[in-house]
């Protein structure tokens, strides 16, 4: 939420928030589910309806509790390899949502720092952002493989890493995302948050947080700024 907060930076999730991409999330979930159950994690520990990150954490926690921490690195390497392949499969078709270039120019004109925080791997993220033509308008891009898995979204450490890259603190960031992973990361780090309706419905967002602020797409942020404003004075360069 924004409320009377004062922000100096705006952060974005990438897939289904800033960019319209063709990543197959059902396959990502299956990769994690199959890898974990293949390693002996009981199916009742997992939940196919959840994002892959939550199942990854469930599996890791199960292995740790059962004295099998030594297997985790190998599992993560195999999962990352398969996920990278899925992400890159249609990267050439990544496109910014309508008006994103205008939004980023608008935010830069208001002197906000702009960053992307994604659970995607860096190779895919940089290709997608470059193909989409928005990379030159970003001040920082933080990807899943830039830091240990334990510091990826929804961990608040992920937002702290973005804040460090932007030269701010998390509470100075207004973050926009399309899922509860983004919401939890912002909430637990103290960042502001707005949910976009490009993936979740209003009802799904309300189930995550009945008080969440929602907009249709990220480009609606310009109108929201005109109504609310977020800075008592121009943010620092």
PyMOL commands that set and color helices and strands:
alter all, ss='L'
color gray80, all
select helices_A, chain A and resi 25-38+43-45+52-65+69-88+91-93+100-109+122-131+135-137+144-146+149-151+156-166+170-172+180-189+202-208+218-228
alter helices_A, ss='H'
color red, helices_A
select strands_A, chain A and resi 9-12+19-20+95-96+113-117+140-142+173-177+192-196+214-215
alter strands_A, ss='S'
color yellow, strands_A
deselect
rebuild
show_as cartoon
